[in-house]
Amino acid sequence: MPEGLDIQIEQAAGRALVSLRVARGAAADAVHRLHLAPPLSAAGDDPQSLWLGPDHWLLASRRQTAPSMVERCEADLSGVLHNAVDQSAAFSVLRVAGRDVLDVLASGAALDFRESGFPPGGCRPTRFAEVAAAIVRTGTDEFEIYVDRGYGRYLRDWLEDTARIAERAVGRDG
């Protein structure tokens, strides 16, 4: 990464991930039973639920296994039409942080990345750098980007290249 730009890009490893879909008519019940995130948000500590759509969440955990999260969904959603699937091997998670992170992220998606439009705890499913992604704001200058594992390397390279271009554009490359 260029030295003059304040941005860090790293792989966030060690996450168990479960995709949870529920019947649309049962979404409110599922939200109540599992304490799932409301629209455009991430909620919970571990596991954290990321809102991906009106009937779709991604559950992410650093401490629990995907099978244990699936079992909990099965138990807590008994009688509710749903599908909980281990997606741990399907996603790559990138942590992007630093003072200049907003400039780089704004190049990848037509989202308002300012804190007023995308507060900490916000989750936005979107197309980022031309690939489907879910972006979570984890702090003032910190984000996590969830993307299909097949695009993980591409997205990391895209972020690094965009940071280099941004650095040259603001004249920080010495």
Secondary structure per residue as TSV (DSSP state, phi and psi in degrees):
chain	resnum	aa	ss	phi	psi
A	1	M	-	360.0	140.1
A	2	P	-	-57.5	141.2
A	3	E	T	-71.0	-31.3
A	4	G	T	-79.8	-15.5
A	5	L	S	-95.0	133.9
A	6	D	-	-91.9	83.5
A	7	I	-	-150.8	136.7
A	8	Q	E	-119.5	137.0
A	9	I	E	-128.6	121.5
A	10	E	E	-146.8	154.3
A	11	Q	E	-74.0	131.1
A	12	A	-	-98.6	97.3
A	13	A	-	-93.6	172.8
A	14	G	-	76.3	33.1
A	15	R	-	-109.4	133.1
A	16	A	E	-90.8	133.5
A	17	L	E	-129.2	134.5
A	18	V	E	-129.9	128.1
A	19	S	E	-88.0	127.4
A	20	L	E	-121.0	122.3
A	21	R	E	-121.1	141.3
A	22	V	E	-129.2	158.2
A	23	A	-	-60.0	137.0
A	24	R	G	-53.3	-39.5
A	25	G	G	-69.0	-13.7
A	26	A	G	-108.5	4.9
A	27	A	H	-60.5	-43.5
A	28	A	H	-63.1	-39.2
A	29	D	H	-64.2	-43.1
A	30	A	H	-64.2	-40.8
A	31	V	H	-59.1	-44.7
A	32	H	H	-66.3	-45.7
A	33	R	H	-67.7	-38.7
A	34	L	H	-106.9	0.7
A	35	H	T	56.6	49.5
A	36	L	-	-77.5	158.4
A	37	A	-	-64.9	142.3
A	38	P	-	-75.1	172.2
A	39	P	T	-51.5	140.4
A	40	L	T	61.0	27.8
A	41	S	B	-136.4	163.7
A	42	A	E	-116.1	144.1
A	43	A	E	-144.1	153.2
A	44	G	-	90.9	162.5
A	45	D	S	-97.9	-65.1
A	46	D	S	-152.9	105.0
A	47	P	S	-80.2	155.5
A	48	Q	E	-98.1	139.0
A	49	S	E	-106.1	134.8
A	50	L	E	-111.5	122.4
A	51	W	E	-74.0	122.5
A	52	L	E	-112.1	-13.9
A	53	G	E	175.1	176.6
A	54	P	T	-61.6	-19.9
A	55	D	T	-133.0	22.0
A	56	H	E	-141.8	130.2
A	57	W	E	-134.5	155.4
A	58	L	E	-113.7	124.6
A	59	L	E	-97.9	127.8
A	60	A	E	-124.5	132.2
A	61	S	E	-140.6	142.9
A	62	R	S	-97.2	-20.8
A	63	R	S	-107.8	-33.2
A	64	Q	S	-93.3	156.0
A	65	T	-	-87.9	158.6
A	66	A	H	-61.5	-44.3
A	67	P	H	-59.1	-35.9
A	68	S	H	-69.9	-34.8
A	69	M	H	-68.8	-38.7
A	70	V	H	-63.2	-43.7
A	71	E	H	-59.7	-42.5
A	72	R	H	-63.3	-41.7
A	73	C	H	-60.5	-44.9
A	74	E	H	-59.4	-44.9
A	75	A	H	-70.0	-48.6
A	76	D	H	-74.6	-21.7
A	77	L	T	-107.6	24.2
A	78	S	T	-54.6	128.4
A	79	G	T	87.3	-5.1
A	80	V	S	-107.9	127.7
A	81	L	-	-65.7	118.1
A	82	H	E	-154.8	170.2
A	83	N	E	-142.7	117.2
A	84	A	E	-117.5	122.2
A	85	V	E	-131.7	134.5
A	86	D	E	-64.4	119.9
A	87	Q	-	-120.1	18.6
A	88	S	T	-56.3	-38.8
A	89	A	T	-84.7	-4.4
A	90	A	T	-93.9	-16.4
A	91	F	E	-118.4	150.6
A	92	S	E	-114.1	136.9
A	93	V	E	-119.0	122.4
A	94	L	E	-110.3	134.2
A	95	R	E	-99.7	126.9
A	96	V	E	-126.7	124.5
A	97	A	E	-147.2	163.0
A	98	G	S	129.1	164.9
A	99	R	T	-57.2	-33.5
A	100	D	T	-97.6	11.0
A	101	V	H	-61.5	-37.1
A	102	L	H	-63.2	-38.4
A	103	D	H	-62.3	-40.3
A	104	V	H	-72.3	-46.7
A	105	L	H	-64.0	-36.3
A	106	A	H	-62.2	-21.5
A	107	S	T	-76.9	-14.9
A	108	G	T	-102.6	-18.6
A	109	A	-	-153.4	152.2
A	110	A	S	-87.3	63.0
A	111	L	S	-120.8	154.0
A	112	D	-	-87.2	101.7
A	113	F	-	-84.3	-4.7
A	114	R	S	-63.4	153.4
A	115	E	T	-59.6	-31.5
A	116	S	T	-67.7	-29.6
A	117	G	T	-100.2	-15.6
A	118	F	S	-148.1	79.9
A	119	P	-	-74.0	161.8
A	120	P	T	-53.9	136.8
A	121	G	T	91.9	-3.3
A	122	G	B	-80.3	149.9
A	123	C	E	-134.9	128.1
A	124	R	E	-127.0	109.3
A	125	P	E	-73.5	133.3
A	126	T	E	-161.4	179.3
A	127	R	E	-100.6	124.7
A	128	F	E	-125.4	124.6
A	129	A	T	53.0	38.8
A	130	E	T	72.9	12.7
A	131	V	E	-126.9	151.9
A	132	A	E	-66.0	134.3
A	133	A	E	-152.5	161.0
A	134	A	E	-120.5	127.7
A	135	I	E	-113.3	128.5
A	136	V	E	-117.5	129.6
A	137	R	E	-88.4	114.1
A	138	T	E	-98.2	-11.5
A	139	G	E	-168.5	-177.2
A	140	T	T	-55.5	-49.1
A	141	D	T	-120.5	36.1
A	142	E	E	-135.7	135.8
A	143	F	E	-138.9	155.8
A	144	E	E	-122.3	137.6
A	145	I	E	-117.9	120.5
A	146	Y	E	-99.2	124.5
A	147	V	E	-143.6	154.6
A	148	D	E	-52.0	133.9
A	149	R	G	-52.6	-34.5
A	150	G	G	-63.0	-20.3
A	151	Y	G	-103.9	1.7
A	152	G	H	-57.6	-49.7
A	153	R	H	-66.6	-42.4
A	154	Y	H	-57.0	-46.9
A	155	L	H	-66.5	-40.0
A	156	R	H	-61.2	-46.7
A	157	D	H	-61.4	-41.8
A	158	W	H	-61.1	-45.9
A	159	L	H	-61.5	-44.5
A	160	E	H	-64.9	-43.0
A	161	D	H	-63.7	-42.5
A	162	T	H	-65.3	-37.6
A	163	A	H	-64.0	-40.2
A	164	R	H	-63.6	-42.9
A	165	I	H	-63.8	-44.0
A	166	A	H	-61.9	-38.3
A	167	E	H	-64.4	-44.3
A	168	R	H	-64.6	-37.3
A	169	A	H	-65.6	-30.1
A	170	V	T	-99.9	5.0
A	171	G	T	72.1	31.9
A	172	R	-	-97.6	4.2
A	173	D	-	-87.1	17.2
A	174	G	-	71.4	360.0
